Amino acid sequence: KYAKSQEYNQVNSRFGMLTASFSFLLLICALYFGWFGVLDKWLRGFSPLEPVTTLLFFGALFVISDVVGLPFSWYQTFVIEERFGFNKMTPKTFWLDKLKGYVLTLLIGGILLGALIYLVMFMGSDFWIYFWAIITVFILFINVFYTSLFLPLFNKLTPMEDGELKQSIEAYSEKVKFPLKNIFVMDGSKRSSKGNAFFSGLGRNKKVVLFDTLIDNHTTEELTAVFAHEVGHFKKKHIIYGTIISILSVGVMLYLLSLMIYNSEVSWAMGGDITAIHLNILAFGILYSPISRVLGIFGNIFSRKNEYEADEYAVKTFGGTPLIEGLKKMSSDHLSNLTPHPAYVFVNYSHPPLLQRVQAMQEKMNE
């Protein structure tokens, strides 16, 4: 199993490097040959109105990007994941997911982009404050309604039937005074054999979602321990802190965008003939990428700290042994890398490696 996990991670690593290199090369070509400026000039032939051109520009980029990335996505799902026994998705489900994703992007992305264009054109350099408020409301909306509005578009959620597992989770929730509202089972097996669990909702209306694959492969005690870990995130207010950090990060990003969005030289550098909002937004996205990468490292440090704290909470309120056993099973089932390089963990891992988590929990159990 260890050899298979090493092979799986090596294959994914090489494939990830290939896709990243291809994307980077494509971006360099687009900048060097002025393809963004060519697209801008072509789209202006359809409408002289800046808002229309901007919407068409980002719509075209989305379609082009998705079409270019389609072979990689297909290969990842139907070759790599299939080869290692993870893929359960049919081509029909793959294309339906794509179609639903297009519709959601058109509706939600179109509305948000339209709001941004309006504010940029009519609110001047203070546009970022108003759009920040809109994005804040949107983030909170997603946190509250993701499970009830968006997730059912892709997966079937079924209320957990009465039985040993439900009774165990409810008993634990009552013990630690966790405001549990609903427990759902999701048909994750229609796409992958990998299991997962998560919370949804803010405040006192929390919903728990367990993948059917997770339930099939773990004992009641192990699943309750995993649930206790998630409760630890709630009790330690990790979800609230994470939401606040996300909102503040968006605010900083929008402020930085406001410093260059009206700059004509940026548009010219992107291949445009006139000042274009969409070219400047795109340029900002490219320039912000390394900043985002650095911020992501700090985000991962924060996330790993939270995972240790949630593990500790589960150990104290339920027990360490079932959580350790559950995590071992998940790691084995997912073919996770047991020995990642510390530098790679520091930069890329949002969760500590399994061995470090187990060691930390055993230390708490021995105190």
C-alpha positions in Angstrom: 0.0 0.0 0.0 2.9 2.4 0.8 4.5 1.7 -2.5 1.2 2.4 -4.2 0.8 5.6 -2.4 4.3 6.7 -3.4 3.5 5.9 -7.0 0.2 7.8 -6.8 1.8 10.9 -5.4 4.6 10.8 -7.9 2.2 10.5 -10.8 0.1 13.4 -9.5 3.2 15.5 -8.8 4.6 15.0 -12.4 1.2 15.7 -13.9 0.8 18.8 -11.7 4.1 20.1 -12.9 3.2 19.4 -16.5 -0.1 21.3 -16.3 1.4 24.2 -14.4 4.3 24.5 -16.9 1.8 24.4 -19.8 -0.3 27.1 -18.2 2.7 29.3 -17.5 4.0 28.9 -21.1 0.6 29.8 -22.5 0.5 32.9 -20.4 3.9 34.0 -21.5 3.0 33.5 -25.1 -0.2 35.5 -24.6 1.7 38.4 -23.1 4.6 38.3 -25.6 2.4 38.1 -28.7 -0.3 40.4 -27.4 -3.1 38.0 -27.6 -5.1 39.7 -24.9 -5.0 43.0 -26.9 -6.0 41.1 -30.0 -9.0 39.7 -28.1 -9.9 43.1 -26.8 -9.9 44.7 -30.3 -11.9 41.9 -31.7 -14.6 42.1 -29.0 -14.9 45.8 -29.4 -16.2 45.2 -32.8 -19.4 43.7 -31.3 -20.1 46.7 -29.0 -18.5 50.0 -28.3 -19.8 49.9 -24.7 -17.1 49.2 -22.2 -19.4 47.2 -19.8 -20.4 44.9 -22.7 -16.8 44.5 -23.9 -15.6 43.7 -20.3 -18.3 41.0 -19.9 -17.5 39.5 -23.3 -13.8 39.6 -22.6 -14.0 37.6 -19.3 -16.6 35.3 -20.7 -14.3 34.5 -23.7 -11.3 34.0 -21.3 -13.4 31.6 -19.2 -14.4 29.5 -22.2 -10.9 29.5 -23.7 -9.3 28.6 -20.4 -11.9 25.8 -19.8 -11.5 24.3 -23.2 -7.7 24.4 -23.0 -7.8 22.7 -19.6 -10.4 20.2 -20.5 -8.0 17.5 -21.7 -6.0 17.8 -18.5 -9.2 17.5 -16.4 -10.4 14.5 -18.4 -7.0 12.8 -18.1 -6.8 13.5 -14.3 -10.2 11.9 -13.8 -10.5 9.1 -16.3 -6.8 8.0 -16.5 -5.0 8.8 -13.2 -7.9 8.5 -10.7 -9.2 5.5 -12.7 -5.8 3.8 -12.7 -5.6 4.0 -8.9 -9.2 2.9 -8.3 -10.6 6.3 -7.1 -12.8 7.4 -10.0 -16.5 6.5 -9.9 -17.6 9.3 -12.3 -19.1 8.5 -15.6 -18.6 10.7 -18.7 -22.3 11.7 -18.4 -21.7 13.0 -14.8 -18.5 14.7 -16.0 -20.3 16.7 -18.7 -23.3 17.5 -16.5 -21.0 18.9 -13.9 -19.3 21.0 -16.6 -22.7 22.3 -17.8 -23.9 23.1 -14.3 -20.6 24.9 -13.6 -21.1 27.0 -16.7 -24.6 28.0 -15.7 -23.5 29.0 -12.2 -20.5 30.9 -13.5 -22.7 32.7 -15.9 -25.2 33.7 -13.3 -23.1 34.4 -10.2 -19.9 35.5 -12.0 -21.9 37.6 -14.4 -23.8 39.4 -11.6 -20.6 40.0 -9.6 -18.6 41.2 -12.6 -21.4 43.4 -13.7 -21.6 45.0 -10.2 -17.8 45.5 -10.3 -17.9 47.2 -13.7 -20.7 49.5 -12.6 -18.9 50.6 -9.5 -15.6 51.1 -11.3 -17.3 53.3 -13.9 -19.5 55.4 -11.6 -17.9 55.3 -8.1 -14.4 56.3 -9.0 -11.4 55.1 -7.0 -13.7 54.4 -4.0 -15.3 51.5 -5.9 -13.4 48.9 -4.0 -15.2 49.8 -0.7 -18.6 49.2 -2.2 -17.6 46.0 -4.0 -15.9 44.8 -0.8 -19.2 45.1 0.9 -20.9 43.1 -1.8 -18.3 40.4 -1.7 -18.6 40.2 2.1 -22.3 39.6 1.8 -21.7 37.0 -0.9 -19.2 35.2 1.3 -21.6 35.1 4.2 -24.4 34.0 1.9 -22.3 31.1 0.6 -21.4 30.0 4.1 -25.0 29.9 5.2 -26.7 28.5 2.1 -24.1 26.4 0.4 -25.5 23.1 1.6 -29.1 23.9 1.0 -28.9 25.8 -2.4 -25.7 24.9 -4.2 -24.5 21.4 -3.1 -27.8 19.7 -4.1 -27.2 20.8 -7.7 -24.3 18.3 -7.9 -25.0 15.8 -5.2 -27.9 14.1 -3.4 -28.2 14.9 0.3 -30.2 12.4 2.4 -31.0 12.9 6.1 -29.2 10.3 8.1 -31.4 7.4 9.1 -31.9 6.7 12.8 -29.4 4.2 14.0 -26.2 3.7 15.9 -24.2 6.3 14.1 -26.8 9.1 14.3 -27.4 8.3 18.0 -23.7 8.4 18.7 -23.2 11.8 17.0 -26.3 13.3 18.7 -25.2 12.0 22.1 -21.8 13.6 21.6 -23.3 16.9 20.4 -25.5 17.0 23.5 -22.5 16.2 25.7 -20.4 19.1 24.4 -23.4 21.4 23.8 -22.9 21.6 20.0 -25.9 23.1 18.2 -26.5 20.3 15.7 -29.4 20.9 13.4 -29.2 18.3 10.7 -27.0 15.3 9.7 -26.9 14.5 6.0 -25.3 11.7 4.0 -23.9 12.7 0.6 -23.6 10.4 -2.4 -19.9 11.1 -2.8 -19.5 7.6 -4.3 -21.0 8.8 -7.6 -17.7 10.6 -8.3 -15.0 9.1 -6.1 -14.2 6.4 -3.6 -12.5 9.0 -1.4 -14.4 10.0 1.7 -14.8 13.3 3.6 -16.9 15.1 6.1 -17.7 18.8 6.6 -19.8 21.4 8.4 -22.0 24.0 6.7 -23.7 27.1 8.1 -23.0 29.9 10.5 -24.2 30.6 14.0 -26.4 28.0 15.7 -27.7 26.4 12.5 -25.0 23.9 11.8 -25.4 21.1 9.3 -23.1 18.0 9.1 -22.4 16.3 5.8 -20.8 12.8 5.7 -19.8 11.2 2.5 -21.3 7.7 2.0 -17.9 6.4 1.2 -16.6 7.6 4.6 -19.5 5.8 6.4 -18.9 2.6 4.5 -15.3 2.3 5.5 -15.2 3.4 9.2 -16.7 2.3 12.5 -19.2 4.3 14.4 -16.6 5.2 17.0 -14.2 6.4 14.3 -16.8 8.5 12.6 -17.9 10.1 15.8 -14.2 10.9 16.5 -14.0 12.6 13.1 -17.1 14.5 13.9 -15.6 15.6 17.3 -12.6 16.9 15.3 -15.0 19.1 13.2 -16.7 20.2 16.4 -13.3 21.3 17.6 -13.0 23.7 14.7 -16.4 25.2 15.7 -15.6 25.4 19.4 -12.2 27.1 18.7 -14.0 29.5 16.4 -11.7 28.5 13.5 -14.5 28.9 11.0 -15.3 32.5 12.1 -11.6 33.5 12.1 -11.2 32.0 8.7 -14.1 33.9 7.3 -12.9 37.1 8.8 -9.4 36.6 7.3 -10.9 35.8 3.9 -13.0 39.0 4.0 -10.0 41.1 5.1 -7.8 39.6 2.4 -10.4 40.4 -0.3 -10.5 44.0 1.0 -6.7 44.4 0.7 -6.8 42.9 -2.7 -9.5 45.2 -3.9 -7.7 48.2 -2.5 -4.5 47.3 -4.4 -6.6 46.8 -7.5 -8.0 50.3 -7.2 -4.4 51.7 -7.4 -4.0 50.5 -11.0 -7.4 49.8 -12.5 -7.5 53.2 -14.3 -3.9 53.2 -15.4 -3.7 53.5 -19.2 -0.1 52.3 -19.3 -1.2 48.9 -17.8 -3.7 48.5 -20.7 -1.0 49.3 -23.3 1.4 46.8 -21.7 -1.3 44.2 -22.1 -1.6 44.9 -25.8 -4.6 47.3 -25.7 -4.9 50.6 -27.7 -7.0 52.4 -25.1 -7.5 52.2 -21.3 -9.6 49.0 -20.7 -10.9 48.0 -17.3 -10.8 44.3 -18.2 -7.2 44.4 -19.3 -6.2 46.2 -16.1 -8.1 43.7 -14.0 -6.4 40.8 -15.8 -3.0 42.4 -15.4 -3.6 42.8 -11.7 -4.6 39.2 -11.4 -1.3 38.2 -13.0 0.8 40.5 -10.8 -1.1 39.5 -7.6 -0.5 35.8 -8.2 2.9 35.7 -6.4 1.5 37.8 -3.5 -1.4 35.4 -3.3 1.1 32.5 -3.2 3.0 34.0 -0.2 -0.3 34.8 1.6 -1.3 31.2 1.0 1.8 30.0 2.9 0.7 32.0 5.9 -2.8 30.7 5.4 -1.5 27.1 5.5 0.5 27.8 8.7 -2.7 29.1 10.3 -4.7 26.1 9.0 -2.2 23.5 10.2 -2.3 25.1 13.7 -6.1 24.9 13.6 -6.0 21.2 12.7 -3.7 20.4 15.7 -6.1 22.3 18.0 -9.2 20.5 16.6 -7.4 17.1 17.1 -6.6 18.1 20.6 -10.2 19.0 21.3 -11.4 15.6 19.9 -8.8 13.8 22.1 -10.0 15.6 25.2 -13.8 15.3 24.6 -14.1 11.9 22.9 -10.8 10.0 22.7 -7.6 9.9 20.7 -7.5 6.3 19.7 -10.6 6.2 17.4 -9.6 9.5 15.8 -6.1 8.1 15.1 -7.5 4.9 13.6 -10.0 6.9 11.5 -7.3 9.2 10.1 -5.0 6.2 9.4 -7.8 4.5 7.4 -8.5 7.8 5.5 -4.8 8.3 4.7 -4.5 4.7 3.5 -7.7 4.9 1.5 -6.7 8.2 -0.2 -3.1 7.0 -0.8 -1.8 10.0 1.1 1.9 10.8 1.1 3.2 9.6 4.6 6.6 11.2 4.2 6.3 14.5 2.3 9.3 16.8 2.4 9.1 19.4 5.2 9.6 22.3 2.8 6.8 21.1 0.6 4.6 20.7 3.6 5.4 24.2 4.8 4.5 25.8 1.4 1.6 23.6 0.3 -0.1 21.6 3.1 -3.2 23.0 4.8 -3.2 19.9 7.0 -0.2 18.4 8.9 1.0 15.1 7.6 -0.6 12.1 9.3 2.5 11.0 11.3 2.9 14.4 12.8 -0.8 14.5 13.8 -0.6 11.1 15.3 2.5 12.0 17.3 0.8 15.2 18.6 -2.3 13.3 19.7 -0.3 10.6 21.4 1.5 13.2 23.4 -1.8 14.7 24.5 -3.1 11.3 25.4 0.0 10.6 27.6 -0.2 13.9 29.5 
